[in-house]
Amino acid sequence: MEARRGRILEEAGRLLSAGGIEELTVRALAQQARVTVPTIYNLIGAKEAIVAALVAEALDRLDATMAALPAARGIARGQAAVRANLDLCFSEPCRYRALYRSLTDPHASCAPFGQLFRRAGEVFTLAVREAVADEDLHGRLLALPLGHHILHGLIETFRLWGTEALSVAATEARASYVLLTGFMADATKQGRRKILERLQAVEVLLDN
């Protein structure tokens, strides 16, 4: 059953890459994966559950990337997480453009997506806590809201990239800017020096 579920999700990714969220229907997926429609409902669920499963797969890949970077902490962890997201999206642009566009769908407010958003925000919440421990942030702002604020800014950046409103270079710059301005809101004097230098390096690309 797990192997069949994996094959269905692989085909779902192909449909998404080829035709976007509009082409990813349960019926089309059943034909592509050579299974019945009830099989898809039994193993995964309706269309929104399929999209949620694809998001979960992406998070699994990001978690594996971050696990290979044990030395990254605090501000560096946040930057590494942003870089991992960028690299993943750019590795399969058609797939991830469509996936981020799909998050504007009303179904994205359902429970599975809420859990996925919380999971995606964990890396940034941890980065905030570590930055406080490293005395780069004061800790006057709560880690969870600040980490999730950064995440939602990044999601909007990738949505814009998904609609091709942002180039690759602009997406990289804006993603870094979102992260660093989030940190700047609670930065100590020590942290501000580190963050400001990095902000100034990317804001030139956004100043047009």
N, C-alpha and C positions, 0 to 999 in steps of 0.2 A: 504493500500500500504506500509506503514512504517513497519507493522508487517511482511508482506511478504518479504520485503527487509531485515529485520533483520534475518528471517529464512534462506534466501539465503546466507547471510554472515556467519551465524553459520555453515551451511553445507560447505561453502568454507573453513572455518577454519579447519573443520574435514578432508576435502580432502587434504589440505596443510599438516596437521599433519601426515596423513597416508602415503602419497606418494610424498610429496615435490611439488615444483612448476611445475614439469613436469606433474603431475597428475591433476593439477588444470586447466582443460579446461572448456570452457563454456558449451560444450555438456555434459561432465561428471557432471558438477554442476547442469545442468538442470535436469538430471536423478535423481541425489541425492536429490535435493530439490523438485522434483515432480512439476516442472513448465516447461514452454516452453522456448526455446532459446530466442525468441523475448522478452519474459517477462524479462529475465535477462538483455538484452541490453537496454530495456526501463527503468528499475528500477535502474540499476547500470552502465552498459556499457560493454566494451570489457574486456579481461583478465587483462590488465594493470590497468584499473579502479577498478576491483575487488580487486587486490593487494593493490592499493592505499586506498581503503575503509577499508581493514584490518589493514593497517598501521594507518589510522585515528582512528580506534577503539582502537588500542594500545595506541595512544597518549591521547585519552579520559581517559583511565584508569590511565595513568601516571599523567594527570592533576588532577584527583580526589585524587590521593595519595598525590600530592604536596599541594593541597588545604587544606588537613588535617594537614599540618605542617606549620602553620602560623608563628611560631617563628624562622624557619630556614631562614637565610639570608646570603648573601655574600658567603664566602667559605663554610659555613655550608649548604647553599642552593644547591650549586654545588654538594657537597658530597651526600646530600639527594637525588638529582635527579639521580645521578649515582647509588645509592643503589636501588632506585625505578625501574630503568631500569633492573638492575641485578635480582631483585626479580621477576619482571614480566617475564623475559626470562626464568628463572629457574623454574617458576611455570608450564610452558607448553613448555618444551625444544624442542619437535619435531616441534611444530607450529612455534616457534620463530626462531629456526635454519633455517627452510625452508624460513621464511619470510625475514630474513637477507640475505640468499643466493640469494633470488630473486632480491635483490637490485643491484646485479651485472649485471642484464639484461639491454640491451640498452634502453628498455622502461622506465627505472627509471629516464631517463633524461627528460621525458615529463613534461608538465606544472603541473599536479596534484602533482607529486612528489616534484617538486621545492617548491610548497606552503607548503607541509608537512615538508620538510627540514627546511624551514624558521620557521614554527611553533615549531618544535622540538628544534630549537636553541634559542627560546625565553627565556627559563628557564636559560640557561647558560649566555646569554647576560644580563639578569636581575641580576644574581649572580655576574657578573663582575662589573656592576654599583654599586651594594650594597657594594661590597668589596672596591671599590674606596671611597664610602661615609664613610666606616668604617676605612679608612686609612690603609687597608691591601694591596691595590694596589695604584700606583701613579696616574693612569689615563692618562699616556703618550700614551698608546695604545687605539685605539677606541674599544668600548665595543662590537659592532656588529661583526667585523671581528674576534676578539678574542673569543667571544662566539661560533661563527660558526667553528672556527679552532678546538676548543675543541670538538664540536659535531662531526665533520668529523673524528677526531681521535677515538672517541668512536664508531662510525659506523664501522670503519675498525676493531676495536677490536671485536665487536660482529659478524662481518662477519667471522673472523678467528674462533671464537667459533662455528659459524654455520657450518663450514667445519670440526669441531672437531680437528682443529689444536691446540686449547688451551683447557686446562682443566678448570673446574669451578674455582679452586683456582687461576690459572694463568689469567683467564678472569677478576676476581675481582681485582687482583693486577694491571693488565695492565690498566683497566678502571680507577682506582684511580690514577695511574701514569700519564695517559694522562691528566686528569683534573688538577692535582696539578702542573705538569710542565707547563701547559698552564697559570695558575695563576702566577707561578714563573717568567714568562717572564716580568711581570710588577710589581713585588712585592716590597713593601717598606721594610725597615729594620724590622718593626714590623711584617709585613705579611710574610717575608722570614723566620723568626723564627718559626712561626706557620706551614708554609707549609713544611719546610725542615724536621721538626720532623716527619710529617706524611709521607713524601716521603721516608724517611729512613726506616720506618716501613714496606713499601710494596716492596721496591726495592730488598730486600733480596730474595724474591720469584721469581724475574725476572732475577737474576744474575746467570743464568746457561744456 
